[in-house]
Amino acid sequence: MNTQGSPMEAGTQSIDGIDDIEAIERVVATVERTQRDKDAEGFLTLFRPDALWTTGHGKVLLGLDAIAEFTRAVLPQAVWDGDVTYEVIHTQFLRPDVAAVKVRQVYHSAEGETEGAPLYVMTKQEDGRWLLHACQNTEVRSG
């Protein structure tokens, strides 16, 4: 993982005494787990009510209600033969309470791997939790 930001920002404390980098990585790990488990409700707990989500195919979802409607319809029926992993590859603090998080998303299957390159803008809440605020999931095409 490559982390950029001032030392004061990168070492700030978050909820339960963990630092912000670890808290952000935990959110991404929960995205991975909920995608693997096709757990729409668990996935939806990661978003602010006013979140913006753009899917890997360009569908723009404004607000948690729209994200929830889409996720509940699509995620439980998603079909893939294999596994998915999410790796935080870069975190840049735009402010102490706002982070741009670049993720490498890989679907592993018998036919090979496909990759996504999500960008999550996350914001730290008053209670110390980090939530997804504005997200763009982009499919990586070879060639």
N, CA, C and O atoms as a GROMACS GRO file, in nm:
protein
  572
    1MET      N    1   0.084  -0.118   0.000
    1MET     CA    2   0.000   0.000   0.000
    1MET      C    3   0.088   0.123   0.000
    1MET      O    4   0.187   0.129   0.072
    2ASN      N    5   0.052   0.221  -0.080
    2ASN     CA    6   0.121   0.348  -0.086
    2ASN      C    7   0.031   0.453  -0.022
    2ASN      O    8  -0.082   0.471  -0.065
    3THR      N    9   0.081   0.521   0.080
    3THR     CA   10   0.001   0.619   0.150
    3THR      C   11   0.069   0.754   0.140
    3THR      O   12   0.190   0.767   0.160
    4GLN      N   13  -0.011   0.854   0.108
    4GLN     CA   14   0.044   0.988   0.097
    4GLN      C   15  -0.039   1.082   0.182
    4GLN      O   16  -0.161   1.067   0.188
    5GLY      N   17   0.023   1.176   0.245
    5GLY     CA   18  -0.045   1.274   0.329
    5GLY      C   19   0.054   1.320   0.434
    5GLY      O   20   0.160   1.261   0.450
    6SER      N   21   0.020   1.423   0.504
    6SER     CA   22   0.112   1.472   0.606
    6SER      C   23   0.117   1.372   0.721
    6SER      O   24   0.020   1.299   0.743
    7PRO      N   25   0.228   1.368   0.795
    7PRO     CA   26   0.237   1.275   0.908
    7PRO      C   27   0.124   1.295   1.008
    7PRO      O   28   0.074   1.198   1.065
    8MET      N   29   0.084   1.420   1.030
    8MET     CA   30  -0.025   1.444   1.123
    8MET      C   31  -0.153   1.379   1.074
    8MET      O   32  -0.228   1.321   1.152
    9GLU      N   33  -0.179   1.389   0.943
    9GLU     CA   34  -0.302   1.331   0.888
    9GLU      C   35  -0.297   1.179   0.890
    9GLU      O   36  -0.394   1.114   0.929
   10ALA      N   37  -0.186   1.123   0.847
   10ALA     CA   38  -0.177   0.978   0.832
   10ALA      C   39  -0.181   0.905   0.965
   10ALA      O   40  -0.218   0.788   0.968
   11GLY      N   41  -0.144   0.970   1.075
   11GLY     CA   42  -0.140   0.902   1.203
   11GLY      C   43  -0.257   0.934   1.294
   11GLY      O   44  -0.253   0.898   1.412
   12THR      N   45  -0.360   0.998   1.244
   12THR     CA   46  -0.470   1.037   1.330
   12THR      C   47  -0.542   0.914   1.382
   12THR      O   48  -0.546   0.810   1.317
   13GLN      N   49  -0.600   0.928   1.499
   13GLN     CA   50  -0.674   0.819   1.561
   13GLN      C   51  -0.817   0.817   1.508
   13GLN      O   52  -0.876   0.921   1.478
   14SER      N   53  -0.869   0.699   1.496
   14SER     CA   54  -1.004   0.679   1.450
   14SER      C   55  -1.082   0.606   1.558
   14SER      O   56  -1.039   0.603   1.674
   15ILE      N   57  -1.193   0.549   1.522
   15ILE     CA   58  -1.279   0.478   1.615
   15ILE      C   59  -1.204   0.360   1.677
   15ILE      O   60  -1.124   0.296   1.610
   16ASP      N   61  -1.230   0.330   1.802
   16ASP     CA   62  -1.171   0.217   1.874
   16ASP      C   63  -1.019   0.223   1.882
   16ASP      O   64  -0.954   0.120   1.898
   17GLY      N   65  -0.960   0.343   1.871
   17GLY     CA   66  -0.816   0.357   1.888
   17GLY      C   67  -0.732   0.315   1.769
   17GLY      O   68  -0.610   0.325   1.776
   18ILE      N   69  -0.792   0.269   1.659
   18ILE     CA   70  -0.713   0.233   1.541
   18ILE      C   71  -0.690   0.359   1.459
   18ILE      O   72  -0.767   0.454   1.467
   19ASP      N   73  -0.583   0.359   1.380
   19ASP     CA   74  -0.557   0.480   1.302
   19ASP      C   75  -0.644   0.481   1.176
   19ASP      O   76  -0.708   0.382   1.141
   20ASP      N   77  -0.645   0.595   1.111
   20ASP     CA   78  -0.733   0.616   0.996
   20ASP      C   79  -0.700   0.522   0.880
   20ASP      O   80  -0.791   0.473   0.813
   21ILE      N   81  -0.573   0.497   0.855
   21ILE     CA   82  -0.536   0.406   0.746
   21ILE      C   83  -0.596   0.268   0.771
   21ILE      O   84  -0.656   0.209   0.682
   22GLU      N   85  -0.579   0.218   0.891
   22GLU     CA   86  -0.634   0.086   0.924
   22GLU      C   87  -0.786   0.086   0.915
   22GLU      O   88  -0.846  -0.010   0.867
   23ALA      N   89  -0.849   0.193   0.961
   23ALA     CA   90  -0.996   0.202   0.954
   23ALA      C   91  -1.043   0.201   0.809
   23ALA      O   92  -1.142   0.136   0.777
   24ILE      N   93  -0.974   0.272   0.723
   24ILE     CA   94  -1.009   0.275   0.580
   24ILE      C   95  -0.989   0.137   0.519
   24ILE      O   96  -1.073   0.090   0.443
   25GLU      N   97  -0.878   0.072   0.551
   25GLU     CA   98  -0.853  -0.063   0.500
   25GLU      C   99  -0.961  -0.161   0.546
   25GLU      O  100  -0.998  -0.252   0.472
   26ARG      N  101  -1.011  -0.142   0.666
   26ARG     CA  102  -1.119  -0.228   0.717
   26ARG      C  103  -1.247  -0.208   0.637
   26ARG      O  104  -1.319  -0.304   0.612
   27VAL      N  105  -1.276  -0.085   0.597
   27VAL     CA  106  -1.394  -0.060   0.514
   27VAL      C  107  -1.379  -0.135   0.381
   27VAL      O  108  -1.472  -0.201   0.336
   28VAL      N  109  -1.262  -0.124   0.319
   28VAL     CA  110  -1.238  -0.193   0.191
   28VAL      C  111  -1.247  -0.344   0.211
   28VAL      O  112  -1.300  -0.414   0.125
   29ALA      N  113  -1.195  -0.395   0.321
   29ALA     CA  114  -1.206  -0.539   0.350
   29ALA      C  115  -1.352  -0.580   0.365
   29ALA      O  116  -1.390  -0.690   0.326
   30THR      N  117  -1.434  -0.492   0.422
   30THR     CA  118  -1.577  -0.522   0.436
   30THR      C  119  -1.646  -0.518   0.300
   30THR      O  120  -1.737  -0.597   0.275
   31VAL      N  121  -1.604  -0.427   0.213
   31VAL     CA  122  -1.656  -0.429   0.075
   31VAL      C  123  -1.626  -0.565   0.013
   31VAL      O  124  -1.715  -0.628  -0.046
   32GLU      N  125  -1.502  -0.611   0.027
   32GLU     CA  126  -1.464  -0.742  -0.029
   32GLU      C  127  -1.550  -0.853   0.028
   32GLU      O  128  -1.605  -0.935  -0.046
   33ARG      N  129  -1.562  -0.857   0.161
   33ARG     CA  130  -1.639  -0.965   0.225
   33ARG      C  131  -1.786  -0.962   0.182
   33ARG      O  132  -1.843  -1.067   0.151
   34THR      N  133  -1.846  -0.845   0.178
   34THR     CA  134  -1.988  -0.837   0.144
   34THR      C  135  -2.011  -0.870  -0.003
   34THR      O  136  -2.116  -0.924  -0.038
   35GLN      N  137  -1.915  -0.838  -0.090
   35GLN     CA  138  -1.928  -0.876  -0.230
   35GLN      C  139  -1.917  -1.028  -0.245
   35GLN      O  140  -1.997  -1.090  -0.315
   36ARG      N  141  -1.819  -1.087  -0.178
   36ARG     CA  142  -1.801  -1.233  -0.183
   36ARG      C  143  -1.925  -1.305  -0.132
   36ARG      O  144  -1.970  -1.404  -0.190
   37ASP      N  145  -1.980  -1.254  -0.021
   37ASP     CA  146  -2.095  -1.318   0.042
   37ASP      C  147  -2.228  -1.277  -0.019
   37ASP      O  148  -2.334  -1.328   0.020
   38LYS      N  149  -2.223  -1.185  -0.116
   38LYS     CA  150  -2.345  -1.130  -0.178
   38LYS      C  151  -2.439  -1.075  -0.071
   38LYS      O  152  -2.560  -1.095  -0.075
   39ASP      N  153  -2.378  -1.004   0.025
   39ASP     CA  154  -2.446  -0.949   0.142
   39ASP      C  155  -2.482  -0.802   0.116
   39ASP      O  156  -2.406  -0.712   0.150
   40ALA      N  157  -2.597  -0.781   0.055
   40ALA     CA  158  -2.638  -0.645   0.020
   40ALA      C  159  -2.651  -0.556   0.143
   40ALA      O  160  -2.607  -0.441   0.141
   41GLU      N  161  -2.711  -0.607   0.248
   41GLU     CA  162  -2.735  -0.524   0.367
   41GLU      C  163  -2.604  -0.484   0.434
   41GLU      O  164  -2.589  -0.370   0.478
   42GLY      N  165  -2.509  -0.576   0.443
   42GLY     CA  166  -2.379  -0.543   0.499
   42GLY      C  167  -2.306  -0.440   0.415
   42GLY      O  168  -2.243  -0.349   0.469
   43PHE      N  169  -2.315  -0.453   0.284
   43PHE     CA  170  -2.253  -0.358   0.192
   43PHE      C  171  -2.312  -0.218   0.211
   43PHE      O  172  -2.239  -0.119   0.211
   44LEU      N  173  -2.441  -0.211   0.226
   44LEU     CA  174  -2.509  -0.080   0.235
   44LEU      C  175  -2.475  -0.005   0.363
   44LEU      O  176  -2.490   0.118   0.368
   45THR      N  177  -2.430  -0.075   0.467
   45THR     CA  178  -2.394  -0.006   0.592
   45THR      C  179  -2.268   0.078   0.576
   45THR      O  180  -2.235   0.158   0.664
   46LEU      N  181  -2.197   0.063   0.465
   46LEU     CA  182  -2.070   0.132   0.443
   46LEU      C  183  -2.086   0.270   0.381
   46LEU      O  184  -1.987   0.341   0.363
   47PHE      N  185  -2.209   0.309   0.347
   47PHE     CA  186  -2.234   0.433   0.273
   47PHE      C  187  -2.295   0.542   0.358
   47PHE      O  188  -2.373   0.516   0.450
   48ARG      N  189  -2.259   0.666   0.326
   48ARG     CA  190  -2.329   0.782   0.381
   48ARG      C  191  -2.466   0.790   0.313
   48ARG      O  192  -2.483   0.740   0.202
   49PRO      N  193  -2.564   0.852   0.378
   49PRO     CA  194  -2.697   0.865   0.317
   49PRO      C  195  -2.695   0.943   0.185
   49PRO      O  196  -2.777   0.918   0.097
   50ASP      N  197  -2.601   1.038   0.171
   50ASP     CA  198  -2.594   1.121   0.050
   50ASP      C  199  -2.485   1.074  -0.047
   50ASP      O  200  -2.435   1.152  -0.128
   51ALA      N  201  -2.449   0.946  -0.039
   51ALA     CA  202  -2.341   0.892  -0.122
   51ALA      C  203  -2.375   0.894  -0.270
   51ALA      O  204  -2.491   0.897  -0.311
   52LEU      N  205  -2.270   0.893  -0.349
   52LEU     CA  206  -2.277   0.883  -0.495
   52LEU      C  207  -2.197   0.759  -0.534
   52LEU      O  208  -2.084   0.741  -0.490
   53TRP      N  209  -2.257   0.673  -0.616
   53TRP     CA  210  -2.190   0.550  -0.661
   53TRP      C  211  -2.206   0.540  -0.811
   53TRP      O  212  -2.317   0.552  -0.863
   54THR      N  213  -2.096   0.520  -0.881
   54THR     CA  214  -2.100   0.492  -1.025
   54THR      C  215  -2.050   0.350  -1.044
   54THR      O  216  -1.937   0.318  -1.006
   55THR      N  217  -2.133   0.265  -1.104
   55THR     CA  218  -2.099   0.125  -1.121
   55THR      C  219  -1.990   0.108  -1.227
   55THR      O  220  -1.958   0.201  -1.299
   56GLY      N  221  -1.936  -0.012  -1.234
   56GLY     CA  222  -1.834  -0.044  -1.333
   56GLY      C  223  -1.882  -0.031  -1.475
   56GLY      O  224  -1.801  -0.024  -1.568
   57HIS      N  225  -2.013  -0.028  -1.494
   57HIS     CA  226  -2.070  -0.011  -1.629
   57HIS      C  227  -2.128   0.128  -1.649
   57HIS      O  228  -2.200   0.151  -1.747
   58GLY      N  229  -2.098   0.219  -1.557
   58GLY     CA  230  -2.134   0.359  -1.577
   58GLY      C  231  -2.270   0.403  -1.526
   58GLY      O  232  -2.310   0.516  -1.550
   59LYS      N  233  -2.341   0.316  -1.456
   59LYS     CA  234  -2.471   0.356  -1.400
   59LYS      C  235  -2.446   0.445  -1.278
   59LYS      O  236  -2.374   0.406  -1.186
   60VAL      N  237  -2.505   0.564  -1.278
   60VAL     CA  238  -2.487   0.659  -1.170
   60VAL      C  239  -2.603   0.645  -1.071
   60VAL      O  240  -2.720   0.651  -1.109
   61LEU      N  241  -2.567   0.626  -0.945
   61LEU     CA  242  -2.665   0.609  -0.838
   61LEU      C  243  -2.645   0.721  -0.738
   61LEU      O  244  -2.537   0.733  -0.680
   62LEU      N  245  -2.747   0.803  -0.717
   62LEU     CA  246  -2.738   0.919  -0.629
   62LEU      C  247  -2.816   0.893  -0.501
   62LEU      O  248  -2.938   0.881  -0.503
   63GLY      N  249  -2.746   0.886  -0.390
   63GLY     CA  250  -2.809   0.866  -0.260
   63GLY      C  251  -2.821   0.720  -0.223
   63GLY      O  252  -2.824   0.632  -0.308
   64LEU      N  253  -2.828   0.698  -0.093
   64LEU     CA  254  -2.834   0.561  -0.040
   64LEU      C  255  -2.957   0.486  -0.088
   64LEU      O  256  -2.949   0.365  -0.110
   65ASP      N  257  -3.070   0.553  -0.105
   65ASP     CA  258  -3.190   0.483  -0.152
   65ASP      C  259  -3.168   0.422  -0.290
   65ASP      O  260  -3.205   0.307  -0.314
   66ALA      N  261  -3.108   0.498  -0.381
   66ALA     CA  262  -3.082   0.446  -0.516
   66ALA      C  263  -2.976   0.337  -0.513
   66ALA      O  264  -2.988   0.236  -0.583
   67ILE      N  265  -2.873   0.355  -0.431
   67ILE     CA  266  -2.768   0.253  -0.418
   67ILE      C  267  -2.829   0.126  -0.361
   67ILE      O  268  -2.797   0.016  -0.407
   68ALA      N  269  -2.915   0.139  -0.262
   68ALA     CA  270  -2.979   0.022  -0.200
   68ALA      C  271  -3.069  -0.051  -0.298
   68ALA      O  272  -3.064  -0.174  -0.306
   69GLU      N  273  -3.150   0.022  -0.373
   69GLU     CA  274  -3.239  -0.042  -0.471
   69GLU      C  275  -3.159  -0.123  -0.572
   69GLU      O  276  -3.192  -0.238  -0.601
   70PHE      N  277  -3.053  -0.064  -0.626
   70PHE     CA  278  -2.968  -0.131  -0.723
   70PHE      C  279  -2.899  -0.252  -0.660
   70PHE      O  280  -2.901  -0.361  -0.715
   71THR      N  281  -2.838  -0.232  -0.544
   71THR     CA  282  -2.760  -0.338  -0.479
   71THR      C  283  -2.848  -0.456  -0.442
   71THR      O  284  -2.810  -0.571  -0.464
   72ARG      N  285  -2.965  -0.429  -0.387
   72ARG     CA  286  -3.055  -0.539  -0.348
   72ARG      C  287  -3.105  -0.617  -0.469
   72ARG      O  288  -3.135  -0.736  -0.458
   73ALA      N  289  -3.115  -0.551  -0.583
   73ALA     CA  290  -3.161  -0.619  -0.704
   73ALA      C  291  -3.048  -0.697  -0.773
   73ALA      O  292  -3.073  -0.803  -0.831
   74VAL      N  293  -2.927  -0.646  -0.767
   74VAL     CA  294  -2.817  -0.702  -0.846
   74VAL      C  295  -2.727  -0.797  -0.766
   74VAL      O  296  -2.696  -0.906  -0.812
   75LEU      N  297  -2.684  -0.756  -0.647
   75LEU     CA  298  -2.582  -0.833  -0.576
   75LEU      C  299  -2.623  -0.976  -0.542
   75LEU      O  300  -2.545  -1.067  -0.567
   76PRO      N  301  -2.741  -0.999  -0.485
   76PRO     CA  302  -2.775  -1.138  -0.450
   76PRO      C  303  -2.782  -1.232  -0.571
   76PRO      O  304  -2.762  -1.353  -0.557
   77GLN      N  305  -2.811  -1.178  -0.690
   77GLN     CA  306  -2.821  -1.261  -0.810
   77GLN      C  307  -2.692  -1.263  -0.892
   77GLN      O  308  -2.685  -1.330  -0.995
   78ALA      N  309  -2.589  -1.191  -0.845
   78ALA     CA  310  -2.463  -1.185  -0.921
   78ALA      C  311  -2.406  -1.326  -0.935
   78ALA      O  312  -2.404  -1.404  -0.840
   79VAL      N  313  -2.359  -1.354  -1.056
   79VAL     CA  314  -2.304  -1.486  -1.083
   79VAL      C  315  -2.159  -1.470  -1.127
   79VAL      O  316  -2.128  -1.404  -1.226
   80TRP      N  317  -2.071  -1.532  -1.051
   80TRP     CA  318  -1.933  -1.544  -1.095
   80TRP      C  319  -1.879  -1.674  -1.038
   80TRP      O  320  -1.913  -1.714  -0.926
   81ASP      N  321  -1.796  -1.736  -1.116
   81ASP     CA  322  -1.738  -1.863  -1.078
   81ASP      C  323  -1.595  -1.836  -1.034
   81ASP      O  324  -1.503  -1.832  -1.116
   82GLY      N  325  -1.577  -1.818  -0.906
   82GLY     CA  326  -1.443  -1.788  -0.857
   82GLY      C  327  -1.449  -1.704  -0.732
   82GLY      O  328  -1.539  -1.719  -0.650
   83ASP      N  329  -1.353  -1.615  -0.719
   83ASP     CA  330  -1.338  -1.536  -0.598
   83ASP      C  331  -1.307  -1.392  -0.637
   83ASP      O  332  -1.267  -1.366  -0.750
   84VAL      N  333  -1.326  -1.300  -0.545
   84VAL     CA  334  -1.293  -1.160  -0.569
   84VAL      C  335  -1.207  -1.110  -0.454
   84VAL      O  336  -1.230  -1.144  -0.338
   85THR      N  337  -1.107  -1.029  -0.488
   85THR     CA  338  -1.022  -0.967  -0.386
   85THR      C  339  -1.016  -0.817  -0.409
   85THR      O  340  -1.024  -0.769  -0.522
   86TYR      N  341  -1.003  -0.744  -0.301
   86TYR     CA  342  -0.989  -0.598  -0.303
   86TYR      C  343  -0.863  -0.563  -0.226
   86TYR      O  344  -0.841  -0.610  -0.114
   87GLU      N  345  -0.780  -0.479  -0.286
   87GLU     CA  346  -0.655  -0.439  -0.222
   87GLU      C  347  -0.642  -0.287  -0.230
   87GLU      O  348  -0.649  -0.228  -0.338
   88VAL      N  349  -0.622  -0.223  -0.115
   88VAL     CA  350  -0.595  -0.080  -0.114
   88VAL      C  351  -0.454  -0.061  -0.168
   88VAL      O  352  -0.358  -0.114  -0.113
   89ILE      N  353  -0.442   0.016  -0.277
   89ILE     CA  354  -0.309   0.038  -0.334
   89ILE      C  355  -0.259   0.180  -0.311
   89ILE      O  356  -0.140   0.207  -0.327
   90HIS      N  357  -0.348   0.271  -0.276
   90HIS     CA  358  -0.305   0.409  -0.249
   90HIS      C  359  -0.414   0.481  -0.170
   90HIS      O  360  -0.532   0.472  -0.202
   91THR      N  361  -0.372   0.551  -0.067
   91THR     CA  362  -0.463   0.636   0.011
   91THR      C  363  -0.402   0.774   0.016
   91THR      O  364  -0.287   0.791   0.057
   92GLN      N  365  -0.479   0.873  -0.023
   92GLN     CA  366  -0.432   1.011  -0.016
   92GLN      C  367  -0.534   1.092   0.063
   92GLN      O  368  -0.652   1.098   0.026
   93PHE      N  369  -0.488   1.152   0.171
   93PHE     CA  370  -0.576   1.236   0.252
   93PHE      C  371  -0.589   1.372   0.186
   93PHE      O  372  -0.490   1.444   0.171
   94LEU      N  373  -0.712   1.408   0.147
   94LEU     CA  374  -0.739   1.538   0.089
   94LEU      C  375  -0.755   1.642   0.199
   94LEU      O  376  -0.721   1.759   0.183
   95ARG      N  377  -0.808   1.596   0.310
   95ARG     CA  378  -0.818   1.669   0.438
   95ARG      C  379  -0.810   1.561   0.545
   95ARG      O  380  -0.817   1.443   0.512
   96PRO      N  381  -0.795   1.598   0.670
   96PRO     CA  382  -0.789   1.493   0.773
   96PRO      C  383  -0.913   1.404   0.779
   96PRO      O  384  -0.906   1.290   0.827
   97ASP      N  385  -1.026   1.454   0.730
   97ASP     CA  386  -1.150   1.377   0.734
   97ASP      C  387  -1.200   1.333   0.596
   97ASP      O  388  -1.314   1.288   0.583
   98VAL      N  389  -1.116   1.347   0.493
   98VAL     CA  390  -1.152   1.307   0.356
   98VAL      C  391  -1.033   1.236   0.294
   98VAL      O  392  -0.922   1.289   0.293
   99ALA      N  393  -1.057   1.116   0.243
   99ALA     CA  394  -0.950   1.039   0.181
   99ALA      C  395  -0.993   0.987   0.045
   99ALA      O  396  -1.107   0.943   0.028
  100ALA      N  397  -0.903   0.993  -0.051
  100ALA     CA  398  -0.921   0.930  -0.182
  100ALA      C  399  -0.847   0.796  -0.173
  100ALA      O  400  -0.728   0.792  -0.143
  101VAL      N  401  -0.919   0.688  -0.200
  101VAL     CA  402  -0.864   0.555  -0.181
  101VAL      C  403  -0.873   0.479  -0.314
  101VAL      O  404  -0.983   0.453  -0.364
  102LYS      N  405  -0.758   0.444  -0.369
  102LYS     CA  406  -0.752   0.367  -0.493
  102LYS      C  407  -0.743   0.220  -0.457
  102LYS      O  408  -0.662   0.181  -0.373
  103VAL      N  409  -0.825   0.140  -0.521
  103VAL     CA  410  -0.838  -0.002  -0.489
  103VAL      C  411  -0.813  -0.085  -0.615
  103VAL      O  412  -0.852  -0.046  -0.725
  104ARG      N  413  -0.749  -0.198  -0.597
  104ARG     CA  414  -0.736  -0.297  -0.705
  104ARG      C  415  -0.834  -0.410  -0.673
  104ARG      O  416  -0.823  -0.475  -0.569
  105GLN      N  417  -0.928  -0.430  -0.763
  105GLN     CA  418  -1.033  -0.530  -0.747
  105GLN      C  419  -1.009  -0.639  -0.853
  105GLN      O  420  -1.003  -0.609  -0.972
  106VAL      N  421  -0.994  -0.763  -0.810
  106VAL     CA  422  -0.965  -0.870  -0.905
  106VAL      C  423  -1.066  -0.983  -0.885
  106VAL      O  424  -1.084  -1.033  -0.774
  107TYR      N  425  -1.130  -1.022  -0.996
  107TYR     CA  426  -1.216  -1.140  -0.997
  107TYR      C  427  -1.131  -1.254  -1.051
  107TYR      O  428  -1.081  -1.248  -1.163
  108HIS      N  429  -1.115  -1.359  -0.969
  108HIS     CA  430  -1.035  -1.476  -1.004
  108HIS      C  431  -1.132  -1.587  -1.044
  108HIS      O  432  -1.221  -1.622  -0.967
  109SER      N  433  -1.114  -1.642  -1.164
  109SER     CA  434  -1.201  -1.752  -1.207
  109SER      C  435  -1.119  -1.852  -1.288
  109SER      O  436  -1.002  -1.828  -1.319
  110ALA      N  437  -1.182  -1.962  -1.322
  110ALA     CA  438  -1.115  -2.065  -1.401
  110ALA      C  439  -1.076  -2.011  -1.539
  110ALA      O  440  -0.980  -2.058  -1.599
  111GLU      N  441  -1.151  -1.913  -1.589
  111GLU     CA  442  -1.124  -1.856  -1.722
  111GLU      C  443  -1.014  -1.751  -1.718
  111GLU      O  444  -0.968  -1.706  -1.823
  112GLY      N  445  -0.971  -1.712  -1.598
  112GLY     CA  446  -0.868  -1.609  -1.585
  112GLY      C  447  -0.916  -1.499  -1.492
  112GLY      O  448  -1.017  -1.511  -1.424
  113GLU      N  449  -0.840  -1.392  -1.490
  113GLU     CA  450  -0.871  -1.280  -1.402
  113GLU      C  451  -0.925  -1.162  -1.480
  113GLU      O  452  -0.883  -1.135  -1.592
  114THR      N  453  -1.020  -1.092  -1.418
  114THR     CA  454  -1.063  -0.963  -1.468
  114THR      C  455  -1.042  -0.864  -1.354
  114THR      O  456  -1.047  -0.900  -1.237
  115GLU      N  457  -1.018  -0.739  -1.392
  115GLU     CA  458  -0.978  -0.641  -1.292
  115GLU      C  459  -1.064  -0.516  -1.299
  115GLU      O  460  -1.108  -0.474  -1.406
  116GLY      N  461  -1.087  -0.460  -1.182
  116GLY     CA  462  -1.152  -0.331  -1.169
  116GLY      C  463  -1.059  -0.237  -1.095
  116GLY      O  464  -0.969  -0.281  -1.023
  117ALA      N  465  -1.081  -0.106  -1.112
  117ALA     CA  466  -0.996  -0.006  -1.048
  117ALA      C  467  -1.083   0.098  -0.979
  117ALA      O  468  -1.091   0.213  -1.024
  118PRO      N  469  -1.150   0.060  -0.869
  118PRO     CA  470  -1.237   0.154  -0.799
  118PRO      C  471  -1.159   0.269  -0.737
  118PRO      O  472  -1.044   0.254  -0.697
  119LEU      N  473  -1.224   0.384  -0.730
  119LEU     CA  474  -1.177   0.498  -0.653
  119LEU      C  475  -1.287   0.530  -0.554
  119LEU      O  476  -1.400   0.559  -0.592
  120TYR      N  477  -1.253   0.524  -0.426
  120TYR     CA  478  -1.348   0.555  -0.319
  120TYR      C  479  -1.306   0.686  -0.253
  120TYR      O  480  -1.194   0.697  -0.203
  121VAL      N  481  -1.394   0.784  -0.252
  121VAL     CA  482  -1.374   0.902  -0.170
  121VAL      C  483  -1.451   0.874  -0.042
  121VAL      O  484  -1.573   0.857  -0.042
  122MET      N  485  -1.375   0.869   0.068
  122MET     CA  486  -1.434   0.832   0.197
  122MET      C  487  -1.427   0.952   0.290
  122MET      O  488  -1.333   1.032   0.284
  123THR      N  489  -1.527   0.964   0.376
  123THR     CA  490  -1.528   1.072   0.473
  123THR      C  491  -1.542   1.015   0.613
  123THR      O  492  -1.614   0.918   0.638
  124LYS      N  493  -1.471   1.080   0.704
  124LYS     CA  494  -1.472   1.040   0.844
  124LYS      C  495  -1.591   1.108   0.912
  124LYS      O  496  -1.608   1.229   0.903
  125GLN      N  497  -1.671   1.027   0.980
  125GLN     CA  498  -1.790   1.076   1.048
  125GLN      C  499  -1.755   1.129   1.187
  125GLN      O  500  -1.645   1.104   1.237
  126GLU      N  501  -1.847   1.201   1.248
  126GLU     CA  502  -1.823   1.257   1.381
  126GLU      C  503  -1.792   1.150   1.484
  126GLU      O  504  -1.721   1.175   1.581
  127ASP      N  505  -1.846   1.028   1.464
  127ASP     CA  506  -1.820   0.920   1.559
  127ASP      C  507  -1.689   0.845   1.530
  127ASP      O  508  -1.656   0.748   1.598
  128GLY      N  509  -1.614   0.890   1.428
  128GLY     CA  510  -1.486   0.830   1.394
  128GLY      C  511  -1.490   0.727   1.284
  128GLY      O  512  -1.385   0.686   1.235
  129ARG      N  513  -1.610   0.683   1.244
  129ARG     CA  514  -1.621   0.584   1.136
  129ARG      C  515  -1.590   0.649   1.002
  129ARG      O  516  -1.621   0.766   0.979
  130TRP      N  517  -1.528   0.572   0.913
  130TRP     CA  518  -1.507   0.613   0.774
  130TRP      C  519  -1.616   0.548   0.690
  130TRP      O  520  -1.642   0.428   0.703
  131LEU      N  521  -1.680   0.628   0.603
  131LEU     CA  522  -1.786   0.576   0.515
  131LEU      C  523  -1.758   0.614   0.371
  131LEU      O  524  -1.690   0.712   0.342
  132LEU      N  525  -1.812   0.534   0.280
  132LEU     CA  526  -1.804   0.563   0.137
  132LEU      C  527  -1.892   0.682   0.106
  132LEU      O  528  -2.008   0.687   0.147
  133HIS      N  529  -1.837   0.780   0.032
  133HIS     CA  530  -1.910   0.903   0.004
  133HIS      C  531  -1.930   0.923  -0.146
  133HIS      O  532  -2.041   0.952  -0.190
  134ALA      N  533  -1.825   0.908  -0.225
  134ALA     CA  534  -1.834   0.920  -0.370
  134ALA      C  535  -1.743   0.814  -0.430
  134ALA      O  536  -1.622   0.814  -0.406
  135CYS      N  537  -1.801   0.724  -0.510
  135CYS     CA  538  -1.725   0.609  -0.558
  135CYS      C  539  -1.746   0.587  -0.706
  135CYS      O  540  -1.856   0.604  -0.759
  136GLN      N  541  -1.638   0.550  -0.773
  136GLN     CA  542  -1.640   0.520  -0.916
  136GLN      C  543  -1.574   0.385  -0.933
  136GLN      O  544  -1.457   0.369  -0.897
  137ASN      N  545  -1.644   0.289  -0.988
  137ASN     CA  546  -1.586   0.158  -1.014
  137ASN      C  547  -1.563   0.148  -1.164
  137ASN      O  548  -1.656   0.159  -1.243
  138THR      N  549  -1.439   0.126  -1.203
  138THR     CA  550  -1.402   0.125  -1.344
  138THR      C  551  -1.345  -0.010  -1.382
  138THR      O  552  -1.256  -0.062  -1.315
  139GLU      N  553  -1.396  -0.068  -1.489
  139GLU     CA  554  -1.343  -0.193  -1.540
  139GLU      C  555  -1.210  -0.168  -1.609
  139GLU      O  556  -1.196  -0.073  -1.685
  140VAL      N  557  -1.112  -0.253  -1.582
  140VAL     CA  558  -0.982  -0.242  -1.648
  140VAL      C  559  -0.984  -0.336  -1.769
  140VAL      O  560  -1.007  -0.456  -1.756
  141ARG      N  561  -0.960  -0.277  -1.884
  141ARG     CA  562  -0.957  -0.358  -2.007
  141ARG      C  563  -0.814  -0.377  -2.052
  141ARG      O  564  -0.735  -0.283  -2.052
  142SER      N  565  -0.781  -0.498  -2.090
  142SER     CA  566  -0.645  -0.524  -2.137
  142SER      C  567  -0.632  -0.476  -2.280
  142SER      O  568  -0.727  -0.476  -2.358
  143GLY      N  569  -0.510  -0.434  -2.313
  143GLY     CA  570  -0.482  -0.394  -2.451
  143GLY      C  571  -0.488  -0.253  -2.476
  143GLY      O  572  -0.466  -0.210  -2.589
   0.00000   0.00000   0.00000
